[in-house]
Amino acid sequence: MTSAEIGDQRIEYVIDGPDDAEPILLIMGMGAQLVAWPPDFVDLLVTQGFRVIRYDNRDQGLSSFTDSPPPRRGDVARGLAARRFAKADYTLVDLAGDAAGLLTHLGIDSAHVVGASMGGMIAQELALNHPDRVRSLCSIMSNTGHRRFGRTSTRLLPALVRQIRAAPPTTRDEALERSVEAFRVIAGSDFNEAEMRVMAQAHVARGAVTATSRDRQLNAINASADRTVRLHRITVPTLVIHGLRDRLILPSGGVATARAIPGSRLLMFPEMGHDLPRGRRTEIVDAITQNARRPSSAG
């Protein structure tokens, strides 16, 4: 692993696959690090002929953290209630700028881009603000930023509130258990505890998620504009993937994204929640590969 200095940010990244393969940029979501991409998922992409680039968004993992007062809980709540009340240190546009800067640092003119959850939002902004850098787009378990679509299920809110209000973990084991439980409550019916425990160990080893870093990224989402109308401008081949059991970002978020992007394809799985179920990873990678081979609709 290594890092890139992009403006005033240090972005940690790792690359798998041969240097001469087609580059594909993977962007992870809120509160997750580059190790949240399952190793077998990355290996499948390499096998398909991609040079796979993963990185930690700012305020996560080994990338730099914002040096300013922590977000106040009341401000976070008001931002969740209405965009006009949101206060943020940065927005999704800035996070997309980090992605574009990383490609520049690596000497890559353009790449296929895959984003999950908040990473899907960042990927959309990358395609909108830096269209020449995106060869194809895949938005997974994400939304358009419209407050009506892709909301969090009310049934999930009690569990999320308990996580948010919990005191910070005091030991490594406690941090590990918190991480496993966080994966569990948002996963679909194919939750694999053993695999998630390994992933949680990788997260904790690189630095556990803090309330401050999570809230900064949540504020970035809350303060960012609705992308629905602008998404009509995207002309690169686009694939939208969503789980029908996703309660963190309801399936309406994926449907709205597919409807907003001309010529996009929508792939939904009945057992998938807010995760990448092991039994579907080969199918997902095949769909991403097929989308990357589709011609652009520009012109």
Helices and strands as residue ranges (DSSP letters): E 2-6, E 9-16, E 22-27, G 34-36, H 39-47, E 50-55, H 73-81, G 83-85, H 92-105, E 111-116, H 118-129, G 131-133, E 134-140, H 157-165, H 172-186, H 193-206, H 211-223, G 230-233, E 238-243, H 252-260, E 265-269, G 278-280, H 281-293
